[in-house]
Amino acid sequence: MLTMTGVSKRYDTGDLALNDITLTVPAGQVMALIGPSGAGKSTLIRCVNRLIEPSAGKVVLDGDDITRVRGSALRLSRRKIGMIFQNYALVERLSVMENVLSGRLAYVGFWRSYLRRYPRADIQQAFHLLERVGLESMFDKRGDELSGGQKQRVGIARALMQNPKLLLVDEPTASLDPKTSRQIMRLICELCREQKLAAIINIHDVALAQQFVDRVVGLRAGSMVFDGHPSELSPAVLTSIYGEEDWSVPTDTDNNDDDDSGTDKLVDTLVAGSHP
Ligand SMILES: Nc1ncnc2c1ncn2[C@@H]1O[C@H](COP(=O)(O)OP(=O)(O)OP(=O)(O)O)[C@@H](O)[C@H]1O
């Protein structure tokens, strides 16, 4: 479980990027973080793992006060946080298997990892995860031989190799087509529920978030202006987060998923505020 209490961030430039954020994400809950560009979403995610130092407040994960630890204690706390990135952050010249195993780096140490001497149990876990994300037949392909969706599946498996308590997910679908985006969101959410992981997903695609997550937090100018179930995302709420807009006008987003729905349905869902 993750708890943020009174977290604020003021950059050296004087910008107040986060203003007194208090929230708890229980184990197994997938929370989407939405808000306009510059609202503070990336800053919030990076304050959780201290890639950015909060100016005030406290972040506690699984009993560890992350805001107080440093050095090796901070590294131990960070092992509990898996990250999934928009640009996948794979080592392209390494194989799928090696990329997944690199999720154990914080456990096995640099040299063992460099020499690719992973314990047998780690290799078994990596195979199991590759099977779970649907890439078992690609274990020996190079990172640069994969499609965007396949790369993101490797990124997910690598994050899970850490045996994390929390996943921080930064725009996981921003570079993917609509169908692959849905598959990736579905996979992340299913895995979080299966493994009882808390997750924060920074995402711009509100309709996509609404379809898969348990909870949505809306940021505007660094402050939390919404915290609720996806079904509560009414046009009025969207306006409070993003500002004035005619939310009934469909976007031109292409949607070619084969299992159900299309853009119209997503827009209808948003406008009606219902959760499928
Ligand atoms: N390193 C920095 N130094 C100074 N100000 C920063 C820095 N990084 C971000 N900011 C400011 O903090 C605010 C929040 O930025 P942040 O990147 O967290 O927003 P965001 O919601 O993630 O935006 P986007 O959706 O465009 O990625 C913005 O006003 C931004 O200009």
The ligand as a Gaussian input file, in Angstrom:
#p B3LYP/6-31G(d) Opt

LIG

0 1
 N       12.659000      20.300000     -13.861000
 C       11.734000      21.253000     -13.776000
 N       12.073000      22.492000     -13.400000
 C       11.148000      23.464000     -13.274000
 N        9.824000      23.286000     -13.483000
 C        9.432000      22.072000     -13.870000
 C       10.350000      20.989000     -14.033000
 N        9.667000      19.898000     -14.423000
 C        8.379000      20.276000     -14.499000
 N        8.231000      21.578000     -14.171000
 C        6.978000      22.331000     -14.113000
 O        6.127000      21.666000     -13.188000
 C        4.796000      21.658000     -13.663000
 C        4.302000      20.228000     -13.754000
 O        5.035000      19.527000     -14.756000
 P        4.830000      17.970000     -15.021000
 O        5.818000      17.573000     -16.046000
 O        4.818000      17.244000     -13.734000
 O        3.346000      17.963000     -15.647000
 P        2.572000      16.794000     -16.392000
 O        1.179000      16.838000     -15.882000
 O        3.303000      15.516000     -16.242000
 O        2.610000      17.275000     -17.901000
 P        2.580000      16.406000     -19.265000
 O        1.241000      15.751000     -19.298000
 O        2.757000      17.430000     -20.332000
 O        3.718000      15.431000     -19.200000
 C        4.803000      22.397000     -15.001000
 O        4.439000      23.736000     -14.743000
 C        6.243000      22.312000     -15.443000
 O        6.600000      23.410000     -16.222000

